[in-house]
Amino acid sequence: VLPSLPTLTVLVPLLSLAGLFYAATVDETFPQGCTSTNSLCFYSLLLPITIPVYVFFHLWTWMGIKLFRHN
């Protein structure tokens, strides 16, 4: 069962911020360690960027289908 969209809109940035703060306090190589894919910092920065990009391209595809059908 997935949470609703407003819940995810609030929950994803809060979890990412918590992961970023956790990585900043625990990881010794914090700023440089964010480039490693096995770091929590990397994913806490990647997650908030991935979701809007996915939504944009999903809507872009939907709009393309709508324009193609009504043309």
Residue pairs with C-beta under 8 A, 6 or more apart in sequence:
2 8
3 11
12 47
12 48
12 51
13 48
15 44
15 47
16 44
16 45
16 47
16 48
17 44
18 44
19 40
19 41
19 43
19 44
20 41
20 44
20 45
22 40
23 30
23 33
23 34
23 39
23 40
23 41
23 44
24 30
24 41
27 33
27 39
27 40
27 41
30 41
33 39
33 41
33 42
34 41
34 42
34 45
35 42
36 42
